């Protein structure tokens, strides 16, 4: 998979909290997981989680104290978990500080 971003990714290694609707996985309750932020840019982020998140699902992520709404663009198995790439919705782009 090639890098499709035009913006600089800023490396990170800190907690990220992600929530997504249960309907996306046919589960009885919404999913909420804490993972590790891998990198962040003005328009998106990558992070590791223990569970997969469906591609194209909408997520609410808390990154560096900011809550953002984003779409899952990819989810790939990276032992021992999953590497997830999200694209922030336009109104949230630039909200997370890249440091």
Secondary structure, DSSP 4 states (H G I P E B T S, - for coil): ------S--EEEEEEEEEEE-GGGTT-SS-EEEEEEEEEE-SSEEEEEESS---TT-EEEEEETTEEEEEEEEEEEEETTEEEEEEEE-GGGTT-S---
